[in-house]
Amino acid sequence: MLPWALAALAFLTPSGAAWATGELSIHASVDGSAPHSGWVYARVGQKVELRAVLEHAETLSHFRWFKIEPTVESVDNTLPSFHFAPIRYQATELTACRNAAVCMADVTPTVLPKVALAPGAGTMGFQLTAQRADGQKLASPGVESVKYGGLTTDVMRVTFRQDDTYLGYLTELINTPYIFGSAGPDGKNQSDLLIGSDCADLAVYGQRRLGKKATYTSSYAIDQQAPLVVTATRLTPEGAVDSKSQPIRWGASKNELRAGDLVHFPNSRHVGVLWADRPPLGVLDANDLIIHTCWAAPRIEPLGDTRCASFPWRVLRFLSTAPHK
Protein backbone atom coordinates (compact mmCIF):
# COMPACT_ATOMS: atom_id res chain seq x y z
CA MET A 1 0.00 0.00 0.00
CA LEU A 2 1.25 3.47 -0.83
CA PRO A 3 2.26 5.71 2.11
CA TRP A 4 -0.37 8.35 1.27
CA ALA A 5 -3.11 5.73 1.61
CA LEU A 6 -2.18 4.98 5.19
CA ALA A 7 -3.89 8.17 6.42
CA ALA A 8 -7.24 6.43 6.00
CA LEU A 9 -6.30 3.48 8.16
CA ALA A 10 -6.60 2.84 11.86
CA PHE A 11 -5.11 0.12 14.02
CA LEU A 12 -4.85 -0.98 17.60
CA THR A 13 -1.77 0.16 19.51
CA PRO A 14 -0.31 -1.90 22.36
CA SER A 15 -2.73 -0.10 24.69
CA GLY A 16 -5.69 -1.36 22.65
CA ALA A 17 -6.92 2.07 21.44
CA ALA A 18 -7.54 2.96 17.79
CA TRP A 19 -4.95 5.28 16.27
CA ALA A 20 -4.84 6.95 12.85
CA THR A 21 -1.67 6.52 10.80
CA GLY A 22 -0.16 8.53 8.01
CA GLU A 23 0.34 12.07 9.37
CA LEU A 24 2.80 11.43 12.18
CA SER A 25 6.34 10.37 11.33
CA ILE A 26 9.78 10.10 12.89
CA HIS A 27 12.81 12.07 11.71
CA ALA A 28 16.30 11.47 13.02
CA SER A 29 19.55 13.35 13.48
CA VAL A 30 23.03 11.85 13.93
CA ASP A 31 25.48 13.66 16.21
CA GLY A 32 23.48 16.87 16.07
CA SER A 33 22.94 17.00 12.30
CA ALA A 34 19.71 18.37 10.84
CA PRO A 35 16.82 15.91 11.35
CA HIS A 36 15.80 13.98 8.24
CA SER A 37 13.35 11.28 7.22
CA GLY A 38 14.41 7.76 6.32
CA TRP A 39 16.42 5.06 7.96
CA VAL A 40 19.56 5.77 9.95
CA TYR A 41 22.85 3.93 9.43
CA ALA A 42 25.25 4.95 12.19
CA ARG A 43 28.37 3.75 13.98
CA VAL A 44 28.36 2.60 17.58
CA GLY A 45 29.11 5.66 19.72
CA GLN A 46 27.24 8.11 17.51
CA LYS A 47 24.16 9.76 19.03
CA VAL A 48 20.92 9.25 17.13
CA GLU A 49 18.04 11.48 18.19
CA LEU A 50 14.51 10.60 17.09
CA ARG A 51 12.06 13.47 16.70
CA ALA A 52 8.27 13.63 16.24
CA VAL A 53 7.17 15.26 12.97
CA LEU A 54 3.59 16.15 12.03
CA GLU A 55 2.46 17.16 8.53
CA HIS A 56 0.72 20.26 9.91
CA ALA A 57 2.02 22.66 12.55
CA GLU A 58 -0.13 21.61 15.49
CA THR A 59 0.45 20.99 19.16
CA LEU A 60 0.98 17.37 20.14
CA SER A 61 1.06 15.71 23.54
CA HIS A 62 1.02 12.31 25.19
CA PHE A 63 4.08 11.08 23.29
CA ARG A 64 4.96 7.42 23.62
CA TRP A 65 7.94 5.79 21.92
CA PHE A 66 8.27 2.08 21.16
CA LYS A 67 10.94 -0.31 19.99
CA ILE A 68 9.53 -2.64 17.33
CA GLU A 69 11.48 -5.86 17.67
CA PRO A 70 11.15 -9.45 16.48
CA THR A 71 10.06 -12.05 19.00
CA VAL A 72 11.41 -15.07 17.09
CA GLU A 73 15.00 -16.02 16.29
CA SER A 74 14.26 -17.95 13.11
CA VAL A 75 11.69 -18.56 10.38
CA ASP A 76 11.65 -20.85 7.34
CA ASN A 77 10.73 -19.49 3.90
CA THR A 78 11.00 -22.87 2.20
CA LEU A 79 8.30 -25.16 3.64
CA PRO A 80 5.95 -26.45 2.38
CA SER A 81 7.02 -24.31 -0.63
CA PHE A 82 8.67 -20.93 -0.95
CA HIS A 83 6.83 -18.10 0.77
CA PHE A 84 7.74 -15.10 2.91
CA ALA A 85 7.28 -16.55 6.37
CA PRO A 86 5.74 -13.96 8.71
CA ILE A 87 7.94 -12.68 11.52
CA ARG A 88 6.21 -11.84 14.80
CA TYR A 89 7.01 -8.42 16.25
CA GLN A 90 6.49 -6.80 19.63
CA ALA A 91 6.16 -3.13 20.59
CA THR A 92 8.21 -2.36 23.71
CA GLU A 93 7.75 1.09 25.20
CA LEU A 94 10.76 3.30 25.91
CA THR A 95 9.36 4.59 29.18
CA ALA A 96 12.25 7.03 29.68
CA CYS A 97 10.95 8.96 26.63
CA ARG A 98 7.28 9.12 27.65
CA ASN A 99 5.71 12.55 26.99
CA ALA A 100 8.87 13.73 25.20
CA ALA A 101 8.87 14.92 21.57
CA VAL A 102 12.43 13.61 21.13
CA CYS A 103 14.01 10.31 22.14
CA MET A 104 17.54 8.97 21.93
CA ALA A 105 17.70 5.74 19.94
CA ASP A 106 19.41 2.61 21.09
CA VAL A 107 19.14 -0.86 19.61
CA THR A 108 19.60 -2.99 22.73
CA PRO A 109 17.08 -5.83 22.39
CA THR A 110 14.61 -6.72 25.11
CA VAL A 111 13.47 -10.00 23.49
CA LEU A 112 16.30 -11.55 21.46
CA PRO A 113 19.63 -12.36 23.14
CA LYS A 114 22.20 -9.57 23.39
CA VAL A 115 25.53 -10.03 21.60
CA ALA A 116 28.09 -9.20 24.28
CA LEU A 117 31.03 -8.96 21.87
CA ALA A 118 29.31 -6.26 19.78
CA PRO A 119 27.63 -4.00 22.37
CA GLY A 120 25.40 -1.32 20.93
CA ALA A 121 25.39 -2.81 17.42
CA GLY A 122 22.38 -4.05 15.49
CA THR A 123 19.04 -2.98 14.01
CA MET A 124 15.83 -1.83 15.65
CA GLY A 125 12.49 -0.50 14.42
CA PHE A 126 10.81 2.45 16.15
CA GLN A 127 7.26 3.71 16.43
CA LEU A 128 5.77 6.87 17.94
CA THR A 129 2.25 7.62 19.13
CA ALA A 130 0.92 11.05 20.12
CA GLN A 131 -2.30 13.03 20.57
CA ARG A 132 -3.54 16.23 18.97
CA ALA A 133 -5.07 19.09 20.94
CA ASP A 134 -8.51 17.98 19.73
CA GLY A 135 -7.92 14.52 21.18
CA GLN A 136 -7.26 12.69 17.91
CA LYS A 137 -4.71 9.94 18.37
CA LEU A 138 -1.92 9.51 15.83
CA ALA A 139 0.80 6.92 15.26
CA SER A 140 3.72 6.39 12.94
CA PRO A 141 3.90 3.00 11.13
CA GLY A 142 4.74 0.11 13.45
CA VAL A 143 3.89 -3.53 14.11
CA GLU A 144 0.91 -3.45 11.75
CA SER A 145 3.06 -2.43 8.78
CA VAL A 146 4.52 -5.63 7.31
CA LYS A 147 5.42 -6.98 3.87
CA TYR A 148 7.75 -9.69 2.55
CA GLY A 149 7.60 -11.31 5.99
CA GLY A 150 8.88 -8.32 7.95
CA LEU A 151 8.53 -4.62 8.64
CA THR A 152 7.93 -2.36 5.65
CA THR A 153 10.31 0.40 4.63
CA ASP A 154 8.09 3.11 6.14
CA VAL A 155 8.77 1.84 9.66
CA MET A 156 11.66 3.89 11.05
CA ARG A 157 14.76 1.74 11.31
CA VAL A 158 18.00 2.61 13.13
CA THR A 159 21.03 0.40 12.67
CA PHE A 160 24.39 0.74 14.39
CA ARG A 161 27.51 -0.95 13.03
CA GLN A 162 30.59 -1.61 15.11
CA ASP A 163 32.89 0.15 12.60
CA ASP A 164 33.42 0.67 8.86
CA THR A 165 35.09 -2.68 8.17
CA TYR A 166 33.56 -5.80 6.63
CA LEU A 167 33.05 -7.30 10.08
CA GLY A 168 31.62 -4.04 11.32
CA TYR A 169 28.95 -3.98 8.63
CA LEU A 170 27.94 -7.54 9.50
CA THR A 171 26.94 -6.33 12.97
CA GLU A 172 24.16 -4.22 11.44
CA LEU A 173 22.03 -7.38 11.15
CA ILE A 174 22.29 -8.22 14.86
CA ASN A 175 18.76 -8.29 16.38
CA THR A 176 17.22 -9.65 13.15
CA PRO A 177 16.09 -13.27 12.81
CA TYR A 178 17.64 -16.08 10.81
CA ILE A 179 15.54 -16.61 7.67
CA PHE A 180 16.13 -19.96 6.01
CA GLY A 181 15.92 -19.15 2.31
CA SER A 182 16.01 -15.36 2.71
CA ALA A 183 15.06 -13.64 -0.54
CA GLY A 184 13.41 -10.54 -1.91
CA PRO A 185 11.76 -9.03 -5.01
CA ASP A 186 13.41 -6.85 -7.64
CA GLY A 187 16.89 -7.44 -6.28
CA LYS A 188 15.89 -6.35 -2.77
CA ASN A 189 16.88 -9.17 -0.46
CA GLN A 190 15.39 -9.36 3.04
CA SER A 191 18.90 -8.59 4.28
CA ASP A 192 18.90 -5.23 2.45
CA LEU A 193 15.48 -4.54 3.96
CA LEU A 194 16.94 -5.20 7.45
CA ILE A 195 14.34 -7.92 7.98
CA GLY A 196 16.77 -10.83 8.44
CA SER A 197 19.06 -13.20 6.57
CA ASP A 198 20.31 -16.71 6.18
CA CYS A 199 23.96 -17.62 6.74
CA ALA A 200 25.21 -16.92 3.20
CA ASP A 201 23.22 -13.73 2.80
CA LEU A 202 24.65 -12.36 6.05
CA ALA A 203 28.17 -12.86 4.65
CA VAL A 204 27.23 -11.23 1.34
CA TYR A 205 25.42 -8.33 3.05
CA GLY A 206 28.66 -7.06 4.58
CA GLN A 207 30.35 -7.03 1.17
CA ARG A 208 27.48 -5.11 -0.38
CA ARG A 209 27.58 -2.56 2.43
CA LEU A 210 31.28 -2.08 1.69
CA GLY A 211 30.28 -1.13 -1.85
CA LYS A 212 31.55 -4.38 -3.38
CA LYS A 213 29.87 -6.25 -6.21
CA ALA A 214 28.49 -9.24 -4.34
CA THR A 215 25.40 -11.26 -5.22
CA TYR A 216 23.10 -12.91 -2.71
CA THR A 217 23.53 -16.65 -3.04
CA SER A 218 23.40 -19.94 -1.17
CA SER A 219 26.02 -21.63 0.96
CA TYR A 220 26.46 -24.10 -1.92
CA ALA A 221 27.57 -21.41 -4.35
CA ILE A 222 29.27 -18.82 -2.16
CA ASP A 223 32.73 -20.09 -3.13
CA GLN A 224 32.08 -18.71 -6.62
CA GLN A 225 32.50 -15.25 -5.07
CA ALA A 226 34.91 -16.16 -2.29
CA PRO A 227 37.60 -18.58 -3.56
CA LEU A 228 39.06 -21.34 -1.41
CA VAL A 229 42.11 -20.49 0.72
CA VAL A 230 42.66 -23.73 2.63
CA THR A 231 40.69 -26.73 3.91
CA ALA A 232 40.86 -28.02 7.47
CA THR A 233 40.24 -31.77 7.35
CA ARG A 234 40.39 -32.54 11.06
CA LEU A 235 40.92 -31.04 14.48
CA THR A 236 43.85 -32.05 16.68
CA PRO A 237 44.60 -30.98 20.28
CA GLU A 238 46.95 -28.36 18.80
CA GLY A 239 44.41 -27.02 16.29
CA ALA A 240 43.00 -27.65 12.82
CA VAL A 241 45.21 -29.27 10.17
CA ASP A 242 44.99 -29.73 6.41
CA SER A 243 45.09 -32.99 4.42
CA LYS A 244 48.87 -33.13 4.88
CA SER A 245 48.52 -32.74 8.65
CA GLN A 246 49.97 -29.23 8.47
CA PRO A 247 48.57 -26.71 10.96
CA ILE A 248 46.32 -23.98 9.57
CA ARG A 249 47.65 -20.68 10.84
CA TRP A 250 46.53 -17.10 11.24
CA GLY A 251 48.83 -14.57 9.59
CA ALA A 252 49.43 -12.11 6.77
CA SER A 253 50.53 -14.44 3.97
CA LYS A 254 48.23 -15.56 1.16
CA ASN A 255 47.46 -19.00 2.59
CA GLU A 256 47.12 -17.87 6.20
CA LEU A 257 43.89 -16.84 7.88
CA ARG A 258 42.66 -13.41 8.76
CA ALA A 259 39.54 -11.91 10.32
CA GLY A 260 36.84 -11.62 7.67
CA ASP A 261 37.59 -14.94 5.99
CA LEU A 262 34.62 -17.25 5.59
CA VAL A 263 34.43 -20.67 7.19
CA HIS A 264 32.34 -22.93 4.99
CA PHE A 265 30.87 -26.18 6.30
CA PRO A 266 29.64 -28.03 3.18
CA ASN A 267 28.35 -31.06 5.08
CA SER A 268 26.03 -28.94 7.21
CA ARG A 269 25.23 -26.39 4.47
CA HIS A 270 26.48 -23.51 6.56
CA VAL A 271 28.90 -20.60 6.38
CA GLY A 272 30.19 -18.17 8.99
CA VAL A 273 32.77 -15.38 9.09
CA LEU A 274 35.95 -15.49 11.15
CA TRP A 275 35.78 -12.80 13.81
CA ALA A 276 38.96 -13.23 15.89
CA ASP A 277 41.77 -15.59 16.84
CA ARG A 278 41.68 -16.76 20.46
CA PRO A 279 44.15 -18.82 22.50
CA PRO A 280 45.90 -20.92 21.50
CA LEU A 281 46.90 -18.00 19.27
CA GLY A 282 48.15 -18.35 15.73
CA VAL A 283 46.30 -21.53 14.76
CA LEU A 284 42.75 -22.22 13.68
CA ASP A 285 40.94 -24.04 16.46
CA ALA A 286 37.56 -24.52 18.11
CA ASN A 287 38.11 -21.50 20.39
CA ASP A 288 38.35 -19.01 17.51
CA LEU A 289 35.32 -16.77 17.09
CA ILE A 290 32.92 -16.53 14.16
CA ILE A 291 29.97 -14.25 13.48
CA HIS A 292 27.12 -16.15 11.87
CA THR A 293 23.42 -16.89 11.85
CA CYS A 294 22.08 -20.46 11.99
CA TRP A 295 18.53 -21.04 13.25
CA ALA A 296 19.19 -18.15 15.60
CA ALA A 297 19.74 -14.41 15.29
CA PRO A 298 23.30 -13.34 14.35
CA ARG A 299 25.79 -13.98 17.12
CA ILE A 300 29.52 -14.12 17.78
CA GLU A 301 30.65 -17.38 19.33
CA PRO A 302 33.48 -19.95 19.29
CA LEU A 303 33.61 -22.33 16.35
CA GLY A 304 33.33 -25.24 18.73
CA ASP A 305 30.11 -23.94 20.27
CA THR A 306 28.00 -23.78 17.13
CA ARG A 307 25.84 -26.77 16.29
CA CYS A 308 26.12 -25.82 12.62
CA ALA A 309 29.84 -26.56 12.27
CA SER A 310 31.01 -29.80 10.67
CA PHE A 311 34.23 -31.04 9.08
CA PRO A 312 35.74 -30.25 6.71
CA TRP A 313 36.16 -26.54 7.45
CA ARG A 314 36.74 -24.77 4.13
CA VAL A 315 38.23 -21.30 4.55
CA LEU A 316 37.14 -18.95 1.77
CA ARG A 317 38.04 -15.32 1.07
CA PHE A 318 36.24 -12.58 -0.80
CA LEU A 319 38.58 -10.87 -3.23
CA SER A 320 38.62 -7.79 -1.03
CA THR A 321 37.26 -7.06 2.45
CA ALA A 322 39.02 -3.68 2.81
CA PRO A 323 36.93 -0.73 4.00
CA HIS A 324 35.12 1.07 1.19
CA LYS A 325 36.63 4.53 0.65
N, C-alpha and C positions, 0 to 999 in steps of 0.2 A: 504494500500500500504506500502511496506517495505521502511524504511528510505533511503536505498541506491538508490532506484528508483526515489526518489524525485529530484535528480540532473538533470534529463532529463526534468523536468517540468518548466513552466514559469507561472507567474500570474500577475495580475495588482495590484500594491500597491495603497495606498490611493491617491498618486499623479497621478495615471493613467498610469504609465510607466510599461513596462514588466521587471520582475526581475527573475533571475534564483535562484532556491532554492536547498539546499542540501549540499553546501560546507561551508556556514557560519552558525555558531551556537553561542549560548550564554552559557558561564560558569559563575558560581557565587561563591563568597566567603562570609562567615559569620564571622563578627568581625575579619577580617584580616586573616582568614584561607586560605590555598591554594585553588585557584579556581578549581571547579569541574563541570562536566556536571550533568544534572538531576535536578529535582525539588528541591526547597528549602523549608524546614519547619523550621521556626524560631519563636522566641518569640518577642513580641513587645518590642522595645528598642534596639534589636540587629541591627547591620548595615549589610545590604546585598548589596554587590557590584556586578553589572553585567558587564561582560567583553566580548568583541568581540573575537571570535576564528575562524580562517580560517584553513582549512585542510593543506594548503601549506603556507610556510613562504613568504608572499608577502605583499607589502604595500597597505593598504586600506585608503580610505578617504571618505568624505561625509557621515559620520555616522548619522543615524537618529534612534531614539528609540521610540517605541510605547507601550502604554498599550493596551492590547486586552481585552475588557470588554463587558459583555452582555448588550444589550439594552432593554431587557424585564425582568419583574419581575416574570413572571410565564408562564409555558407551560403545556399542558395536553397530557400525553402519552396514554390516555385510549380511546379517541374518534376519529373516529367511532369504532375503535378496537385498540388493543395495537400496538404501534409503538414508535420509538424514535423521539419525536417531535423536529424539528430543532430549535435551539436557535440562534437568531440573535446577531452578535457581531460587535463591532465598534473598529477601530484602532484610538487611541488618542495619538498624538505625545507629547513626553516629551521634550518640546522645550529647557529646561535648559540643556539638554544633547546633543544638536545638535553639530555635528562634534567632539564629544568626543568618544574615544574607550572604555570608562568605564562610567557607570551610576549607581547612587544609586537607589535602588528599594524602592518604597513605593506602598501601595495598596489602597490609597485613591481613591474612585470611582469618576468619573466625570459624570456618567450617572445615576446609581442607587442611592437611598438615602443613606447618611452616617448614621452610627449607633453611635450616640453621646456617648453612655455609654460604647463603646468598641473602643475608638480611636486607629487607626493604625492597627486594626485587620482585617483579611479577606484574600481573595485570589485574585490574579490578574495574567493574562497572559501577556507575554512580547514578542515583536518582534523587530528585528534589521535589518536595511538595510544599505548597504555600497557599495562602488565602488572601483574596482581594478584600478591599474595604467593604464591598457589598456582600461579603460572605461567600462568594463563589470560590470553590476549591479547585486548585490547579495542580498539575504534576507534569514533570518531564518524563519522557519515555523510560520504562523500567522493565520489571519482570514480565509484563504482558507483551512486550515487543520482541518477538522471536521469529527467526527465519533460518533456513538451512541448519536446523538443529539447535542454534544458539541465539544469543542476543543480536539484534539488528544493528546496523551501523549508526542509527540515530540515538542509541543509548550511549551516553558519555562513557568513554573508556580512558583510563590513565594507566600507562605501563611504565615501569621503571626498569632499566637495565643496569647491570652491575658496572659496566664500563663500555667503551667503544670497540672492544675486540670481538672476535667471533664467539668466544665463550660468553662474553658479556651480553651479546644480543640473544643468545639462547635463553638467558634468564628472564627475558620478557614474557615467555610463555609459562612461567611458574604461576600457579593458581588456576590454570586451565586444565580440563580433564584430558585424559588419554582417549582418543577416538580411533578405534580400530577401523581402518579404511577411510581416514580423513580425506575429504575431497572438497570440491567447490565448483560453481558454474563460472563460465567465461574467464577461466584462468585465475579466479579468486578462490584459493584454497581456504579451508576453515582455519588454517594457521594464520594466513594473512588477515583474516577477519577477527583474529584474537579469540576464537571460539575454543580451539583445542587442536591437537595434532596426534598422529601416530609417531612411532619411533623414527622412521626415516624422514618424515616431513618436519619434525623438530630439527633434525640435523641440517636439512636443506634450508629451513627458515632463517637460520643464522647467516648462511651464505647470502641469501637474498637481501637481508637487512644490511649486509656489508656492501651491497651494490654489485655483487657478483652475478654472473649468468648461471643460475642453478635452477633445475627443473624438479618440481615435486615428483616423487617416484616411490617405489616400494623398496623394502630391504633387499629384495632379490636383485634389483637392478642398480642399486646405489653405487656399486663399484664402477659403473660406466662413467660416473662423474668424479669419483674419488678412487684413483688407482691403488692397487695393492702395494703396501710397503713391506710387510713381513707377516708370516703366519706362525702363531704359537700353537704347537701341536699337543703340548701337555704341560702340566704344572708340577714343578719339583719343589722341595722345601726351600730352595734358593731362589725360586722364581720361575717364570715361564720360559720355555726353550723352544727352538724351532725343530725342524725335522732332522737336523744334524746334531741335536742336543746342545746347540749353542744358545747361551742366554740372550734374551731380547732386552736391549738396554734403552734407557732414556739418554738423549744427547742431542747434539747439533748436526751430526752427519746425516746423509741422505737416508740411510737404512735404520737410523735410531729414532726413537719415539719422541714426541713432543705434545704438549697440551694442545688440544684441538684436533688431534687425529681421531678417526673413527675406530671403534672396535665392533667388528661385524661378527655375529654369531649365526652362521648359515643354518645350523641344525635346529635352532630355536627361532629362526626368522626374526631376528632382532638386531638392532644396531644402537650403540650409544656413542658418546663423545668423551674422550679422555679429558679429565678436569685437572688432575694433579698427581704427581708422584708422591708416594708416602713410604715411610720405612718398611722394609729395607730399601733405601734409596738407590736409584740408578738402574733398577731392573723392573720389568713388568711383573706384577704379582697381584694376588687377590686383594691386597690392601689398597691398591691404587684406586683413585676416585674417578667415577664417570658421572656425567649428567645425562639423564635419559628419561624416557617415559615408556612404561610397559604395564598396562592394566592398572595404572595409578598415575596421578598427576606428576609432572616433571619433578625430579628430585636428584640430589647429588649424594651418591653413596659408594661404598667400596665395591669393586668388581665381584668380590666373593659373597656379597650380601644380596645380590639381585638374583631372583629366581629365573630371570630370563637369560642368564649367561649359560653358554655351553661350549665345549671344545669342538672344533678348533676356534681360536680367537684370531680373526683376520684383521690386521691393522691396515686401515685405508687412509688416504690423505687427499683432501681437496687440493687442487692445483695451487690455490693461494688462500690462506686464512688471515692475511695481514689486514689491519684496520683500513677501511675505505677512507681515502683522503678527499 
